[in-house]
Amino acid sequence: AQKITQTQPGMFVQEKEAVTLDCTYDTSDQSYGLFWYKQPSSGEMIFLIYQGSYDEQNATEGRYSLNFQKARKSANLVISASQLGDSAMYFCAMSATSGTYKYIFGTGTRLKVLA
Amino acid sequence: ETGVTQTPRHLVMGMTNKKSLKCEQHLGHNAMYWYKQSAKKPLELMFVYNFKEQTENNSVPSRFSPECPNSSHLFLHLHTLQPEDSALYLCASSQAGTSVTDTQYFGPGTRLTVL
């Protein structure tokens, strides 16, 4: 069965420090995509970064990078130089086939950036 | 307007009311989605439309009725809801919904309260 696991319900980080949010996944597919979204208290899910299963380089988007370790089936999000505005829920998701292409989401990690 | 918009942002309704949620995407996408986000539960996919055709109904009760008149608009018609249906309802769109690289973009959500 396809599954996304986020084991950290909550995390704290000091402003300007880096933080890693963990995500592991399970799939038997060879081709899949991994995504990270940010959800502030306003509710909107904001797309941050994408990693394809065949991508050899780790994805980066500004202060966000994805630490992709295929053999370990992990896709951790690294946020560098944390800002107060980074405080939010963060969701890891995987695109799965299972007949139709759709996302499977993890349960999320709540990040709090401290001043 | 840009991105994905949803109206209303907040809705309070009684169990006997009929209401509709509206979603519009301005991204030229061909796939649209409805998700339900309840407190302390993972995001639940409800419906998927590809090129106006429903391709996924994730065992959603019939009191939720989707409608997709064209690739830019998606509605969720609500009738005789239960208090446990209170949640954040998120709409998303993607280019085609047929590839693992397909990135979904979300609207701000409608926070629904059923009394």
Interface residues (C-beta under 8 A of the other chain):
Chain A: D29 S31 Y32 G33 F35 Y37 S42 G43 E44 M45 I46 F47 Y50 G52 S53 F91 S95 A96 T97 T100 Y101 K102 Y103 F105 G106 T107 G108
Chain B: K41 P42 L43 L45 V48 T55 E56 L88 L90 A92 G97 T98 S99 V100 T101 D102 T103 Q104 Y105 F106 G107 P108 G109 R111
